[in-house]
Amino acid sequence: MPASNKTLANQQKKKNKEAGIGDADGRLPSRVKKDEVMLKCTICSQEIRETAKNVEAQQHASAKHPKATYQECFPAAKN
């Protein structure tokens, strides 16, 4: 019976770990996901996930807080 994909991946991670490639678990850097960055609204404290264009955060600012600007709601946002 052939090995499953999970078994093959674990074997590859073990080989990488023994060879000193990748992180402590043997995962290659291109396979490691980045942690999600959450933006917190300074007015209502709602957390919204940061994305490339932050469309959800902009919609939140305009819909929930029309008197405040986007930058006032999310000062930590990159754009």
Secondary structure, 3 states (H helix, E strand, C coil): CCCCHHHHHHHHHHHHHHHCCCCCCCCCHHHCCCCCCEEECCCCCCEEECCCCCHHHHHHHHHHCCCCCHHHHCCCCCC
